[in-house]
Amino acid sequence: MDLHLNEKLGDGYKSNSQKARVITETWTESNLFCPVCGSPHLLHCKVSSPVADFYCEHCHSEFEQKSQKRNRVSLPKTLEGGAYSAMEARLKSDENPHLLVLTYADGKVNNLVMVPKHFFSMSVVEKRKPLKPTAKRAGWVGSHILLKDIPESGKIYIVKGGIEEDPKEVLAKYLKTLPLKTASLTSRGWLLDVLKCVEKLPTKDFTLADVYAFIPDLETKHPGNRHINDKIRQQLQTLRDKGYISFVGRGKYRKIF
């Protein structure tokens, strides 16, 4: 994998966003394997697609790529999304593609991360204020993808800090996420939100009381639920059944992911 970008490809474009898109998407098409099945290449969606930028000819997985020029080593906390209503519809229909997040600087890829589509819920989509009446698209409501709120288990690095990750490790990490798939968008939101809380705990062993400390955050994300404690216990049991944590005693758990 050559991490250098061909910046000359942007010479024919005036818009910086168009330049970045052409440069980074050409790099992806030339260098990236399918992080779902391991097929050696992804194909660019030549026909205009409202959702996906790339697809795998072998496993038919689709990918949307978002790129950002960024000198910092860390990933951005948020990403620009599309129309809020369209994002909601995509998630409810399970037609959301996997997300590729590419950051670059000085003509070189710094980070490339895949977020599997089953790590998306409405909890990580922020509704923006409508555009002002004077705007060209007056009243249009956009969205932000809250990358910071996606569990770390769902951020699979393909390139990290300018260093390529082992493709076999990438595929293994993706396969490990498959038990977290759920058909219900609401159930998915709860499961991923509680997983994110567990990830934030500083020690491998933790208690139910430790997770209860996140109740205010979960109440904000799920304002209609009046049984937060019960939901937490339910999701911890689900995470145990899916092999992410183990139960070690009365009200005590251990991370195994």
Beta strands, then each sheet from edge to edge (+ up, - down):
strand 1: 43-44
strand 2: 54-55
strand 3: 62-69
strand 4: 79-83
strand 5: 98-105
strand 6: 108-115
strand 7: 125-127
strand 8: 142-145
strand 9: 156-160
strand 10: 163-164
strand 11: 205-207
strand 12: 245-249
strand 13: 252-255
sheet 1: 1+ 2- 3+ 5+ 6- 9+ 10-
sheet 2: 4+ 8- 7+
sheet 3: 11+ 13- 12+
end
